[in-house]
Amino acid sequence: MISLLKKRLWLVAGSLLLAVCSAAHAQSQPGATAATPMAIDSRISTALRQVSPERIRANIEKLASFGTRSTISAQDPDSIAAGRGIGAAREWIKSEFERYAKDCGGCLEVKTDSFTEPATDRIPQPTEITNVYAVLKGTDSENAKRIVLVTGHYDSRNSDTLDGKGDAPGANDDGSGTAVSLECARVLSKLSSRRRLFS
């Protein structure tokens, strides 16, 4: 089971990296079109080799360890300190992005976007929701308006949408997507030359 999971996650992460790097590289070549065959770029190959199935698995396990990441689960300081609930997960994800940013000399901008979601059929009372993300800018001013997104949602739920206390580890929904996003940020932030690879 774990071996299959690792293979799938490596393929997903590799595909994302290849798509991001290849698309950006193709766009940067003069006269490049969708039909133009591309030569293998050693920098892309090097980046793909840096994808770690072990790190992805460890990140999924860490996300599952918060017990629940339900949107309506705890996010008060005590729960965050105890390592349970969506607030604790949010702070951990943010700290991982910040660690990657430190390792690359500040090449990642780590941001949060918070808003209050009003009560709905799935949220019994107004609830603060926070998106956590990192921006990796390229160095080519000609492509500065292009944006490539790698996303996952870090919240989870169990069979009862209104249960914010019961366990909802969410390894596959969507711990795996969040873990791949983290791994892409880690690997791509380590590339020394982003001029031709990123917008």
PyRosetta script that sets phi, psi and omega in degrees:
from pyrosetta import init, pose_from_sequence

init()
pose = pose_from_sequence("MISLLKKRLWLVAGSLLLAVCSAAHAQSQPGATAATPMAIDSRISTALRQVSPERIRANIEKLASFGTRSTISAQDPDSIAAGRGIGAAREWIKSEFERYAKDCGGCLEVKTDSFTEPATDRIPQPTEITNVYAVLKGTDSENAKRIVLVTGHYDSRNSDTLDGKGDAPGANDDGSGTAVSLECARVLSKLSSRRRLFS")
pose.set_psi(1, -49.9)
pose.set_omega(1, -179.1)
pose.set_phi(2, -64.9)
pose.set_psi(2, -41.1)
pose.set_omega(2, 179.9)
pose.set_phi(3, -59.5)
pose.set_psi(3, -43.8)
pose.set_omega(3, 178.0)
pose.set_phi(4, -63.6)
pose.set_psi(4, -42.6)
pose.set_omega(4, 178.5)
pose.set_phi(5, -60.6)
pose.set_psi(5, -44.4)
pose.set_omega(5, -179.3)
pose.set_phi(6, -62.7)
pose.set_psi(6, -42.0)
pose.set_omega(6, 179.3)
pose.set_phi(7, -63.4)
pose.set_psi(7, -43.8)
pose.set_omega(7, 179.9)
pose.set_phi(8, -63.6)
pose.set_psi(8, -43.4)
pose.set_omega(8, -178.3)
pose.set_phi(9, -67.0)
pose.set_psi(9, -37.6)
pose.set_omega(9, 178.0)
pose.set_phi(10, -63.8)
pose.set_psi(10, -42.3)
pose.set_omega(10, 179.7)
pose.set_phi(11, -63.9)
pose.set_psi(11, -41.6)
pose.set_omega(11, 178.8)
pose.set_phi(12, -63.4)
pose.set_psi(12, -49.0)
pose.set_omega(12, -178.6)
pose.set_phi(13, -63.6)
pose.set_psi(13, -43.1)
pose.set_omega(13, 178.7)
pose.set_phi(14, -61.8)
pose.set_psi(14, -41.5)
pose.set_omega(14, 179.0)
pose.set_phi(15, -63.2)
pose.set_psi(15, -42.1)
pose.set_omega(15, 179.7)
pose.set_phi(16, -64.0)
pose.set_psi(16, -46.2)
pose.set_omega(16, 179.5)
pose.set_phi(17, -62.2)
pose.set_psi(17, -43.7)
pose.set_omega(17, -180.0)
pose.set_phi(18, -62.1)
pose.set_psi(18, -43.1)
pose.set_omega(18, -179.9)
pose.set_phi(19, -63.6)
pose.set_psi(19, -45.6)
pose.set_omega(19, -179.0)
pose.set_phi(20, -64.2)
pose.set_psi(20, -50.5)
pose.set_omega(20, -176.1)
pose.set_phi(21, -68.4)
pose.set_psi(21, -44.4)
pose.set_omega(21, -176.9)
pose.set_phi(22, -65.0)
pose.set_psi(22, -44.7)
pose.set_omega(22, -179.6)
pose.set_phi(23, -62.3)
pose.set_psi(23, -44.9)
pose.set_omega(23, -179.0)
pose.set_phi(24, -67.1)
pose.set_psi(24, -39.8)
pose.set_omega(24, -179.8)
pose.set_phi(25, -65.2)
pose.set_psi(25, -43.8)
pose.set_omega(25, -179.5)
pose.set_phi(26, -62.2)
pose.set_psi(26, -40.5)
pose.set_omega(26, -179.1)
pose.set_phi(27, -65.2)
pose.set_psi(27, -27.4)
pose.set_omega(27, -175.2)
pose.set_phi(28, -83.7)
pose.set_psi(28, -10.6)
pose.set_omega(28, -177.5)
pose.set_phi(29, -85.8)
pose.set_psi(29, 128.9)
pose.set_omega(29, 178.7)
pose.set_phi(30, -59.2)
pose.set_psi(30, 131.2)
pose.set_omega(30, 177.2)
pose.set_phi(31, 75.2)
pose.set_psi(31, 7.9)
pose.set_omega(31, -178.4)
pose.set_phi(32, -71.7)
pose.set_psi(32, 138.4)
pose.set_omega(32, 175.0)
pose.set_phi(33, -129.5)
pose.set_psi(33, 173.7)
pose.set_omega(33, -179.9)
pose.set_phi(34, -62.7)
pose.set_psi(34, -27.4)
pose.set_omega(34, -177.1)
pose.set_phi(35, -90.6)
pose.set_psi(35, -7.7)
pose.set_omega(35, -178.8)
pose.set_phi(36, -74.1)
pose.set_psi(36, 120.4)
pose.set_omega(36, 177.9)
pose.set_phi(37, -66.6)
pose.set_psi(37, 141.7)
pose.set_omega(37, -178.5)
pose.set_phi(38, -105.0)
pose.set_psi(38, 140.8)
pose.set_omega(38, 173.3)
pose.set_phi(39, -75.6)
pose.set_psi(39, 155.9)
pose.set_omega(39, 177.8)
pose.set_phi(40, -68.6)
pose.set_psi(40, 129.7)
pose.set_omega(40, 179.8)
pose.set_phi(41, -99.3)
pose.set_psi(41, 119.8)
pose.set_omega(41, -176.2)
pose.set_phi(42, -62.6)
pose.set_psi(42, -28.7)
pose.set_omega(42, 179.3)
pose.set_phi(43, -68.0)
pose.set_psi(43, -36.6)
pose.set_omega(43, 178.0)
pose.set_phi(44, -69.1)
pose.set_psi(44, -43.7)
pose.set_omega(44, 177.7)
pose.set_phi(45, -59.0)
pose.set_psi(45, -42.1)
pose.set_omega(45, 178.4)
pose.set_phi(46, -62.7)
pose.set_psi(46, -42.8)
pose.set_omega(46, 179.3)
pose.set_phi(47, -62.3)
pose.set_psi(47, -43.7)
pose.set_omega(47, -179.3)
pose.set_phi(48, -62.5)
pose.set_psi(48, -34.6)
pose.set_omega(48, 179.3)
pose.set_phi(49, -69.9)
pose.set_psi(49, -17.4)
pose.set_omega(49, -179.5)
pose.set_phi(50, -83.4)
pose.set_psi(50, -12.8)
pose.set_omega(50, 178.8)
pose.set_phi(51, -64.5)
pose.set_psi(51, 127.9)
pose.set_omega(51, -175.6)
pose.set_phi(52, -114.1)
pose.set_psi(52, 108.8)
pose.set_omega(52, 174.8)
pose.set_phi(53, -58.5)
pose.set_psi(53, -32.6)
pose.set_omega(53, 179.4)
pose.set_phi(54, -65.4)
pose.set_psi(54, -41.3)
pose.set_omega(54, 177.5)
pose.set_phi(55, -66.1)
pose.set_psi(55, -41.5)
pose.set_omega(55, 179.2)
pose.set_phi(56, -61.3)
pose.set_psi(56, -46.2)
pose.set_omega(56, 178.6)
pose.set_phi(57, -61.0)
pose.set_psi(57, -45.1)
pose.set_omega(57, 179.5)
pose.set_phi(58, -61.3)
pose.set_psi(58, -38.5)
pose.set_omega(58, 178.7)
pose.set_phi(59, -67.3)
pose.set_psi(59, -39.2)
pose.set_omega(59, 176.8)
pose.set_phi(60, -63.4)
pose.set_psi(60, -44.3)
pose.set_omega(60, 179.5)
pose.set_phi(61, -62.9)
pose.set_psi(61, -39.4)
pose.set_omega(61, 177.6)
pose.set_phi(62, -63.5)
pose.set_psi(62, -45.4)
pose.set_omega(62, 179.6)
pose.set_phi(63, -62.0)
pose.set_psi(63, -39.5)
pose.set_omega(63, 178.5)
pose.set_phi(64, -68.3)
pose.set_psi(64, -25.5)
pose.set_omega(64, -176.6)
pose.set_phi(65, -69.9)
pose.set_psi(65, -13.2)
pose.set_omega(65, 179.0)
pose.set_phi(66, -76.3)
pose.set_psi(66, 0.2)
pose.set_omega(66, 175.4)
pose.set_phi(67, 81.2)
pose.set_psi(67, -59.3)
pose.set_omega(67, 174.6)
pose.set_phi(68, -144.2)
pose.set_psi(68, 145.3)
pose.set_omega(68, 172.0)
pose.set_phi(69, -124.5)
pose.set_psi(69, 30.3)
pose.set_omega(69, 177.5)
pose.set_phi(70, -57.0)
pose.set_psi(70, 140.7)
pose.set_omega(70, 178.5)
pose.set_phi(71, -54.6)
pose.set_psi(71, -31.8)
pose.set_omega(71, -178.3)
pose.set_phi(72, -98.6)
pose.set_psi(72, 12.8)
pose.set_omega(72, 177.1)
pose.set_phi(73, -79.8)
pose.set_psi(73, 174.6)
pose.set_omega(73, -172.6)
pose.set_phi(74, -63.8)
pose.set_psi(74, 142.6)
pose.set_omega(74, 172.2)
pose.set_phi(75, -143.7)
pose.set_psi(75, 23.8)
pose.set_omega(75, 175.6)
pose.set_phi(76, -78.5)
pose.set_psi(76, 162.8)
pose.set_omega(76, -177.0)
pose.set_phi(77, -56.3)
pose.set_psi(77, -39.2)
pose.set_omega(77, -179.6)
pose.set_phi(78, -65.3)
pose.set_psi(78, -41.6)
pose.set_omega(78, 178.8)
pose.set_phi(79, -67.3)
pose.set_psi(79, -38.9)
pose.set_omega(79, 176.9)
pose.set_phi(80, -61.8)
pose.set_psi(80, -46.0)
pose.set_omega(80, 179.5)
pose.set_phi(81, -63.1)
pose.set_psi(81, -33.6)
pose.set_omega(81, 179.7)
pose.set_phi(82, -79.0)
pose.set_psi(82, -12.1)
pose.set_omega(82, 177.9)
pose.set_phi(83, 77.6)
pose.set_psi(83, 31.9)
pose.set_omega(83, 178.4)
pose.set_phi(84, -130.7)
pose.set_psi(84, 137.5)
pose.set_omega(84, 175.2)
pose.set_phi(85, 101.9)
pose.set_psi(85, 173.8)
pose.set_omega(85, -175.0)
pose.set_phi(86, -66.8)
pose.set_psi(86, -30.8)
pose.set_omega(86, 178.3)
pose.set_phi(87, -63.8)
pose.set_psi(87, -42.5)
pose.set_omega(87, 178.9)
pose.set_phi(88, -65.2)
pose.set_psi(88, -41.0)
pose.set_omega(88, 178.1)
pose.set_phi(89, -62.8)
pose.set_psi(89, -44.5)
pose.set_omega(89, 179.8)
pose.set_phi(90, -58.0)
pose.set_psi(90, -47.3)
pose.set_omega(90, -177.7)
pose.set_phi(91, -65.8)
pose.set_psi(91, -35.2)
pose.set_omega(91, 178.6)
pose.set_phi(92, -68.1)
pose.set_psi(92, -45.4)
pose.set_omega(92, 178.5)
pose.set_phi(93, -58.3)
pose.set_psi(93, -46.0)
pose.set_omega(93, 179.4)
pose.set_phi(94, -60.1)
pose.set_psi(94, -42.9)
pose.set_omega(94, -179.1)
pose.set_phi(95, -65.7)
pose.set_psi(95, -34.2)
pose.set_omega(95, 176.9)
pose.set_phi(96, -65.9)
pose.set_psi(96, -46.7)
pose.set_omega(96, 176.6)
pose.set_phi(97, -58.9)
pose.set_psi(97, -42.0)
pose.set_omega(97, -179.4)
pose.set_phi(98, -65.2)
pose.set_psi(98, -35.5)
pose.set_omega(98, 177.2)
pose.set_phi(99, -65.4)
pose.set_psi(99, -43.8)
pose.set_omega(99, 177.3)
pose.set_phi(100, -61.9)
pose.set_psi(100, -40.5)
pose.set_omega(100, 179.7)
pose.set_phi(101, -62.1)
pose.set_psi(101, -42.1)
pose.set_omega(101, 178.8)
pose.set_phi(102, -64.0)
pose.set_psi(102, -41.9)
pose.set_omega(102, -178.7)
pose.set_phi(103, -64.5)
pose.set_psi(103, -27.0)
pose.set_omega(103, -178.7)
pose.set_phi(104, -104.3)
pose.set_psi(104, 17.0)
pose.set_omega(104, 176.5)
pose.set_phi(105, 71.6)
pose.set_psi(105, 28.5)
pose.set_omega(105, 176.8)
pose.set_phi(106, 87.8)
pose.set_psi(106, 19.3)
pose.set_omega(106, -178.5)
pose.set_phi(107, -71.2)
pose.set_psi(107, -19.4)
pose.set_omega(107, 177.4)
pose.set_phi(108, -100.8)
pose.set_psi(108, 135.2)
pose.set_omega(108, 170.6)
pose.set_phi(109, -97.5)
pose.set_psi(109, 116.2)
pose.set_omega(109, -178.7)
pose.set_phi(110, -95.7)
pose.set_psi(110, 127.3)
pose.set_omega(110, -174.1)
pose.set_phi(111, -135.5)
pose.set_psi(111, 157.5)
pose.set_omega(111, 170.3)
pose.set_phi(112, -128.9)
pose.set_psi(112, 150.5)
pose.set_omega(112, 178.8)
pose.set_phi(113, -133.1)
pose.set_psi(113, 109.0)
pose.set_omega(113, -176.9)
pose.set_phi(114, -110.7)
pose.set_psi(114, 145.6)
pose.set_omega(114, 176.0)
pose.set_phi(115, -152.8)
pose.set_psi(115, 160.8)
pose.set_omega(115, 178.2)
pose.set_phi(116, -100.8)
pose.set_psi(116, 118.8)
pose.set_omega(116, 177.7)
pose.set_phi(117, -85.7)
pose.set_psi(117, 123.7)
pose.set_omega(117, 178.9)
pose.set_phi(118, -67.1)
pose.set_psi(118, 163.7)
pose.set_omega(118, 179.4)
pose.set_phi(119, -59.6)
pose.set_psi(119, 136.3)
pose.set_omega(119, 177.0)
pose.set_phi(120, -139.4)
pose.set_psi(120, -172.6)
pose.set_omega(120, 179.2)
pose.set_phi(121, -67.1)
pose.set_psi(121, -20.2)
pose.set_omega(121, 179.8)
pose.set_phi(122, -106.9)
pose.set_psi(122, -8.7)
pose.set_omega(122, 178.7)
pose.set_phi(123, -129.5)
pose.set_psi(123, 105.2)
pose.set_omega(123, -170.8)
pose.set_phi(124, -68.5)
pose.set_psi(124, -20.9)
pose.set_omega(124, 178.2)
pose.set_phi(125, -146.2)
pose.set_psi(125, 158.8)
pose.set_omega(125, 179.8)
pose.set_phi(126, -51.9)
pose.set_psi(126, 131.3)
pose.set_omega(126, -172.3)
pose.set_phi(127, -134.7)
pose.set_psi(127, 135.1)
pose.set_omega(127, 176.4)
pose.set_phi(128, -77.2)
pose.set_psi(128, 130.4)
pose.set_omega(128, 177.9)
pose.set_phi(129, -120.2)
pose.set_psi(129, 135.1)
pose.set_omega(129, -177.1)
pose.set_phi(130, -127.1)
pose.set_psi(130, 121.9)
pose.set_omega(130, 171.2)
pose.set_phi(131, -87.0)
pose.set_psi(131, 140.5)
pose.set_omega(131, 177.4)
pose.set_phi(132, -120.9)
pose.set_psi(132, 130.1)
pose.set_omega(132, -179.9)
pose.set_phi(133, -152.9)
pose.set_psi(133, 164.4)
pose.set_omega(133, 177.8)
pose.set_phi(134, -129.0)
pose.set_psi(134, 140.4)
pose.set_omega(134, 179.7)
pose.set_phi(135, -111.4)
pose.set_psi(135, 124.9)
pose.set_omega(135, 175.6)
pose.set_phi(136, -111.7)
pose.set_psi(136, 109.5)
pose.set_omega(136, -178.6)
pose.set_phi(137, -90.1)
pose.set_psi(137, 145.3)
pose.set_omega(137, 173.9)
pose.set_phi(138, -85.2)
pose.set_psi(138, -176.8)
pose.set_omega(138, -177.5)
pose.set_phi(139, -114.6)
pose.set_psi(139, 5.5)
pose.set_omega(139, -179.5)
pose.set_phi(140, -96.4)
pose.set_psi(140, 107.9)
pose.set_omega(140, -175.8)
pose.set_phi(141, -65.7)
pose.set_psi(141, -24.6)
pose.set_omega(141, -179.6)
pose.set_phi(142, -65.9)
pose.set_psi(142, -29.1)
pose.set_omega(142, -178.6)
pose.set_phi(143, -106.5)
pose.set_psi(143, 18.9)
pose.set_omega(143, -172.3)
pose.set_phi(144, -61.8)
pose.set_psi(144, -21.8)
pose.set_omega(144, -178.2)
pose.set_phi(145, -89.0)
pose.set_psi(145, -8.1)
pose.set_omega(145, 178.4)
pose.set_phi(146, -78.3)
pose.set_psi(146, 140.8)
pose.set_omega(146, 179.2)
pose.set_phi(147, -131.6)
pose.set_psi(147, 132.3)
pose.set_omega(147, 174.1)
pose.set_phi(148, -117.6)
pose.set_psi(148, 127.5)
pose.set_omega(148, -178.3)
pose.set_phi(149, -108.5)
pose.set_psi(149, 136.6)
pose.set_omega(149, 169.0)
pose.set_phi(150, -122.4)
pose.set_psi(150, 116.9)
pose.set_omega(150, -170.8)
pose.set_phi(151, -130.5)
pose.set_psi(151, 161.7)
pose.set_omega(151, 170.7)
pose.set_phi(152, -159.4)
pose.set_psi(152, 158.2)
pose.set_omega(152, 175.7)
pose.set_phi(153, -108.8)
pose.set_psi(153, 134.4)
pose.set_omega(153, -173.5)
pose.set_phi(154, -92.5)
pose.set_psi(154, -3.8)
pose.set_omega(154, 177.1)
pose.set_phi(155, -80.3)
pose.set_psi(155, 163.3)
pose.set_omega(155, 179.5)
pose.set_phi(156, -143.3)
pose.set_psi(156, 176.3)
pose.set_omega(156, 175.8)
pose.set_phi(157, -158.8)
pose.set_psi(157, 154.7)
pose.set_omega(157, 172.3)
pose.set_phi(158, -98.3)
pose.set_psi(158, -164.9)
pose.set_omega(158, -174.5)
pose.set_phi(159, -67.7)
pose.set_psi(159, -19.3)
pose.set_omega(159, 177.8)
pose.set_phi(160, -105.2)
pose.set_psi(160, 105.4)
pose.set_omega(160, -177.3)
pose.set_phi(161, -54.2)
pose.set_psi(161, -31.2)
pose.set_omega(161, -175.9)
pose.set_phi(162, -92.3)
pose.set_psi(162, 8.3)
pose.set_omega(162, 178.5)
pose.set_phi(163, -95.7)
pose.set_psi(163, 102.0)
pose.set_omega(163, 179.8)
pose.set_phi(164, -95.7)
pose.set_psi(164, 3.7)
pose.set_omega(164, -177.2)
pose.set_phi(165, -113.5)
pose.set_psi(165, -34.0)
pose.set_omega(165, -179.2)
pose.set_phi(166, -68.2)
pose.set_psi(166, 158.7)
pose.set_omega(166, -178.5)
pose.set_phi(167, -60.6)
pose.set_psi(167, 138.2)
pose.set_omega(167, 176.2)
pose.set_phi(168, -152.5)
pose.set_psi(168, 72.6)
pose.set_omega(168, -172.5)
pose.set_phi(169, -64.7)
pose.set_psi(169, -30.4)
pose.set_omega(169, 171.8)
pose.set_phi(170, 56.9)
pose.set_psi(170, 42.2)
pose.set_omega(170, 179.4)
pose.set_phi(171, -60.0)
pose.set_psi(171, -41.0)
pose.set_omega(171, -178.5)
pose.set_phi(172, -97.9)
pose.set_psi(172, -9.3)
pose.set_omega(172, -177.8)
pose.set_phi(173, -141.3)
pose.set_psi(173, 84.6)
pose.set_omega(173, 0.1)
pose.set_phi(174, -131.6)
pose.set_psi(174, 49.5)
pose.set_omega(174, 176.4)
pose.set_phi(175, -56.1)
pose.set_psi(175, -38.9)
pose.set_omega(175, -178.6)
pose.set_phi(176, -65.1)
pose.set_psi(176, -41.2)
pose.set_omega(176, 178.0)
pose.set_phi(177, -65.3)
pose.set_psi(177, -39.9)
pose.set_omega(177, 177.9)
pose.set_phi(178, -66.1)
pose.set_psi(178, -41.3)
pose.set_omega(178, 179.9)
pose.set_phi(179, -63.8)
pose.set_psi(179, -39.6)
pose.set_omega(179, 178.2)
pose.set_phi(180, -67.3)
pose.set_psi(180, -38.7)
pose.set_omega(180, 176.9)
pose.set_phi(181, -61.8)
pose.set_psi(181, -43.5)
pose.set_omega(181, 178.2)
pose.set_phi(182, -62.4)
pose.set_psi(182, -44.6)
pose.set_omega(182, -178.4)
pose.set_phi(183, -65.9)
pose.set_psi(183, -38.4)
pose.set_omega(183, 176.6)
pose.set_phi(184, -62.4)
pose.set_psi(184, -42.8)
pose.set_omega(184, 178.9)
pose.set_phi(185, -62.5)
pose.set_psi(185, -43.2)
pose.set_omega(185, -179.6)
pose.set_phi(186, -62.2)
pose.set_psi(186, -49.4)
pose.set_omega(186, -176.2)
pose.set_phi(187, -68.7)
pose.set_psi(187, -48.5)
pose.set_omega(187, -176.5)
pose.set_phi(188, -66.1)
pose.set_psi(188, -30.6)
pose.set_omega(188, 179.7)
pose.set_phi(189, -69.7)
pose.set_psi(189, -16.6)
pose.set_omega(189, -178.5)
pose.set_phi(190, -88.6)
pose.set_psi(190, -8.4)
pose.set_omega(190, -179.9)
pose.set_phi(191, -68.9)
pose.set_psi(191, 126.2)
pose.set_omega(191, -174.9)
pose.set_phi(192, -73.7)
pose.set_psi(192, -30.1)
pose.set_omega(192, -179.6)
pose.set_phi(193, -118.2)
pose.set_psi(193, 114.5)
pose.set_omega(193, 179.4)
pose.set_phi(194, -111.1)
pose.set_psi(194, 1.0)
pose.set_omega(194, -175.2)
pose.set_phi(195, -56.5)
pose.set_psi(195, -47.1)
pose.set_omega(195, -174.7)
pose.set_phi(196, -97.5)
pose.set_psi(196, -8.3)
pose.set_omega(196, -177.0)
pose.set_phi(197, -96.4)
pose.set_psi(197, -27.4)
pose.set_omega(197, -173.7)
pose.set_phi(198, -130.3)
pose.set_psi(198, 152.9)
pose.set_omega(198, 173.7)
pose.set_phi(199, -93.6)
pose.dump_pdb("model.pdb")
